[in-house]
Amino acid sequence: MKLVIITAVASFREDIIKLLKKAKIDSYSGAEMDGYSHSESSSFSWFPGAKEGIDSHMFFAFTTSKQAENLINIVTEFNQCTVENKNFCIKVGTVPVDKYI
């Protein structure tokens, strides 16, 4: 089992929901949040040049390893085909879940 974490700027909210559906991940949670970056030295930043928080969303789901890998592939394709500014692409990470109740 994996915990999948997805973050993106708020404008991608509906896209993320569609991508989760495409990956057959039917149950997930989401939250609005502000994104910050205090790094001025990096050419690649989650929120470049943001002095104030950027409206963002975070989604997470417990899912199978296969579905998690499928979602990563779907989001990778989406980012390559759709996202012009790679600083604001959809980010996905997975965490192994060893035990759960």
N, C-alpha and C positions, 0 to 999 in steps of 0.2 A: 504494500500500500504506500501511496505517496501523498504528501500535502503539496498542492500546487498553489503558488502565489503569483498573482498577476497584478502589475501596476501600470498605469498609463495616465496621461493627462485626461481631463474630463471629457474632451471632445471624442475620445475613443470608447466611451461607455457602451453605446449600442453595438459597436463593432465587437467588443469583447464578449458581450452576451451572445452574439451570432457565432463567434468562434468557439465558445464553450459548447453551444448546441451542435455545431458541426463536429466537434470532438466527442460528442455523445456524453458529455458531462452535464447531467440534468439537475444535480443538486449542488449548490454553491452559495456562498455568502459574499456580500460586498459592502463597502463602506466608502463614503466620501472622506477625503483627507487633503491636506495641503502638502505640497512637495517643496523642499528647500535644497539649495546647494550653496555652500560657502566656499567652494573651491574655485579659484580664479585661474589656476595653472593648467587645468585639464582642458584639452580641446574637445573631449567627449564628456558631456555632463548630462545628468538626468534633467536638470532644470537650469540651463546655462544663463548666466547673467540675471537670475531672478533675485531681486532684492527683497521681494515679498513672496509669500507662499503662492505656488501655482495650484489652481484647482485640479485635483487628481482623484483617481479611484483606485481602490485595491479590491481584488476579488480573491477568494481562496476556496479550495475544495479538497476533500479527501477522495482519492480515486485510485484506480489500478495503475500499475506501472505502464501498462500498454496505453491506456487513455492519456496519461501524462505525457508520454513520448509523442503520441499522436497530436496532442495540443501544441507541444513545442514545435513540431513540424508545420502545423497549420499557421501558427503565429509567425514563424520564420518566413514562410511564403507570403503572408499578409504584409509583413514589414518590408520585404524586398519589392513587392509589386505596388504597394499603396503609399507607403510613408516616404515623403520627400525629405523631411528633416529628421535624420536618424537620431538626433538628440531627443526627439519626442516619440520614438517608436514604443510599441508595447513591449514590456519586459515580463519574462516568465522565469520562475525558479521552482525547483522541486526540492523537497526535503523527505528523506525516507522516514516512514513511520514504523517503528519496530513493534510497538504494542499500542493497543487502543481498547477502549471499553465501549 
